[in-house]
Amino acid sequence: PDLFDGPLVMWSGDRGFPLLSQSDVQSLRRFVDFGGTVIIDDASSDDPGFDGSIRREISRAFGANALNRLPNSHVVFRSFYLVPHPVGRIDSQAHVEAVERSGRAAVIYTRQDLGGAYERDNLGNYAHPVVPGGSQQRELAFRFGVNLVLYALCLDYKADQVHVPFIM
């Protein structure tokens, strides 16, 4: 029931998980169909379990082949910052996948471990190294995260304003 309390859900994991109940699958589909956005963040760098589980559940909720590659020209890469490609703690893939509904990327699936780039320990130190790009890559991960949130909340209102930074 808490799924419908906000417009954005972050789903992260680093290993496989059991089959969702049919009720949970229906709730996920309804959340997206009513305008919600789901950002899925694969935190595993070498375990294919989470990826397999996510693909299984996305297929159950939205049909086979629902996840499609988003081009790096998509507005999600420029909704606030100009980010050339998805960035996170790990540099595993140069693309994200999405389930599109009525022209919007309603489920966005990234395998870069965004949360790992952001995580800090009790003393404020970053918990994980960012490889291979270090602090510059971490900064881009924050920028990409901001873009994802702004896209989820505002969609593509800036699709036609990408030229503004060059004018200013």
C-alpha positions as CSV (number, residue, x, y, z in Angstrom):
1,P,0.0,0.0,0.0
2,D,2.9,2.4,0.6
3,L,3.9,2.2,-3.1
4,F,1.3,4.8,-4.0
5,D,2.5,7.4,-1.4
6,G,4.8,9.1,-3.8
7,P,5.5,9.5,-7.6
8,L,9.0,7.8,-7.5
9,V,10.2,4.5,-6.2
10,M,13.9,3.4,-6.0
11,W,14.5,-0.3,-6.2
12,S,18.0,-1.5,-5.6
13,G,19.7,-4.8,-5.0
14,D,22.8,-6.9,-5.4
15,R,21.5,-10.5,-5.6
16,G,18.6,-12.5,-6.9
17,F,15.3,-12.5,-5.0
18,P,12.3,-14.8,-4.9
19,L,9.3,-14.4,-7.2
20,L,7.0,-11.5,-6.3
21,S,3.4,-12.3,-5.5
22,Q,0.8,-11.8,-8.2
23,S,-0.6,-9.0,-6.1
24,D,2.8,-7.2,-6.0
25,V,3.2,-7.5,-9.7
26,Q,-0.2,-6.0,-10.3
27,S,0.5,-3.2,-7.9
28,L,3.8,-2.4,-9.7
29,R,2.0,-2.3,-13.0
30,R,-0.8,-0.1,-11.6
31,F,1.8,2.3,-10.0
32,V,3.5,2.8,-13.4
33,D,0.2,3.0,-15.4
34,F,-1.1,5.7,-13.0
35,G,2.0,7.8,-13.6
36,G,4.6,6.5,-11.1
37,T,8.2,6.1,-12.0
38,V,10.4,3.2,-10.9
39,I,14.2,3.6,-10.9
40,I,15.9,0.2,-10.6
41,D,19.6,0.2,-9.6
42,D,21.6,-3.0,-9.9
43,A,24.3,-2.8,-7.3
44,S,26.1,-6.0,-8.1
45,S,29.3,-5.8,-10.1
46,D,29.7,-9.5,-10.7
47,D,26.5,-11.4,-9.6
48,P,23.9,-11.8,-12.3
49,G,21.2,-12.8,-9.8
50,F,19.6,-9.4,-9.4
51,D,19.6,-8.7,-13.1
52,G,17.8,-12.0,-13.8
53,S,15.3,-11.5,-11.1
54,I,14.5,-7.9,-12.3
55,R,14.1,-9.1,-15.9
56,R,11.8,-11.8,-14.8
57,E,9.5,-9.5,-12.7
58,I,9.5,-6.8,-15.4
59,S,8.4,-9.4,-17.9
60,R,5.6,-10.5,-15.6
61,A,4.4,-7.0,-15.0
62,F,4.9,-5.4,-18.5
63,G,5.3,-8.3,-20.9
64,A,8.3,-10.0,-22.6
65,N,10.8,-7.6,-24.2
66,A,9.3,-4.6,-22.3
67,L,12.8,-3.3,-21.4
68,N,14.4,-1.5,-24.2
69,R,17.6,0.5,-24.5
70,L,17.3,4.2,-24.0
71,P,19.4,6.2,-26.4
72,N,22.0,8.5,-24.8
73,S,20.1,11.4,-26.5
74,H,17.1,10.8,-24.3
75,V,16.0,13.8,-22.2
76,V,16.9,11.9,-19.0
77,F,20.6,12.7,-19.8
78,R,19.9,16.4,-19.9
79,S,16.9,17.0,-17.6
80,F,19.1,19.2,-15.4
81,Y,22.8,18.4,-16.0
82,L,24.2,17.4,-19.4
83,V,25.4,13.9,-18.7
84,P,26.7,12.0,-21.8
85,H,25.9,8.5,-20.6
86,P,24.8,6.7,-17.4
87,V,27.3,6.8,-14.6
88,G,27.5,5.2,-11.2
89,R,30.0,3.5,-8.8
90,I,30.9,0.9,-11.5
91,D,31.3,1.5,-15.2
92,S,29.6,-1.6,-16.5
93,Q,27.4,-0.5,-19.3
94,A,27.2,2.7,-21.3
95,H,23.4,2.6,-21.5
96,V,20.2,2.2,-19.5
97,E,17.1,0.3,-20.3
98,A,13.5,1.4,-19.8
99,V,9.9,0.4,-20.0
100,E,8.1,3.1,-21.8
101,R,4.5,4.0,-21.3
102,S,2.8,6.6,-23.4
103,G,6.1,8.1,-24.5
104,R,7.7,8.3,-21.0
105,A,10.4,6.1,-19.5
106,A,8.3,4.8,-16.6
107,V,10.7,2.1,-15.4
108,I,14.4,3.0,-15.7
109,Y,16.9,0.2,-15.2
110,T,20.5,1.1,-14.6
111,R,23.3,-1.4,-13.8
112,Q,25.9,1.2,-12.6
113,D,25.3,1.0,-8.8
114,L,24.2,4.6,-8.3
115,G,23.5,4.0,-4.6
116,G,27.1,2.7,-4.1
117,A,28.5,5.9,-5.5
118,Y,26.4,7.9,-3.0
119,E,26.8,5.8,0.1
120,R,28.8,7.2,3.1
121,D,29.8,5.7,6.4
122,N,29.1,7.1,9.9
123,L,32.1,9.5,9.6
124,G,31.0,10.9,6.2
125,N,33.6,9.0,4.1
126,Y,32.4,7.3,0.9
127,A,31.9,3.7,1.6
128,H,32.9,2.4,-1.9
129,P,35.6,3.3,-4.4
130,V,34.3,4.5,-7.8
131,V,36.1,2.7,-10.6
132,P,37.7,3.5,-12.9
133,G,37.0,7.3,-12.8
134,G,37.4,8.2,-9.2
135,S,36.0,11.5,-7.9
136,Q,35.0,12.8,-11.3
137,Q,33.0,9.7,-12.0
138,R,31.3,10.1,-8.6
139,E,30.4,13.7,-9.4
140,L,28.8,12.5,-12.7
141,A,26.9,9.8,-10.8
142,F,25.4,12.5,-8.5
143,R,24.5,14.5,-11.6
144,F,22.9,11.5,-13.3
145,G,20.9,10.8,-10.1
146,V,19.6,14.4,-10.1
147,N,18.6,14.0,-13.7
148,L,16.7,10.8,-12.9
149,V,14.8,12.4,-10.1
150,L,13.9,15.5,-12.1
151,Y,12.9,13.4,-15.1
152,A,10.6,11.3,-12.8
153,L,9.0,14.4,-11.3
154,C,8.9,16.7,-14.4
155,L,9.2,14.3,-17.4
156,D,10.5,16.0,-20.5
157,Y,9.7,19.7,-20.0
158,K,13.3,20.4,-20.8
159,A,13.5,18.4,-23.9
160,D,13.4,21.5,-26.0
161,Q,15.6,23.6,-23.7
162,V,18.9,21.7,-24.0
163,H,20.3,24.7,-25.9
164,V,19.9,27.1,-23.0
165,P,23.3,26.5,-21.4
166,F,25.0,27.4,-24.7
167,I,23.0,30.6,-25.1
168,M,23.7,31.7,-21.5
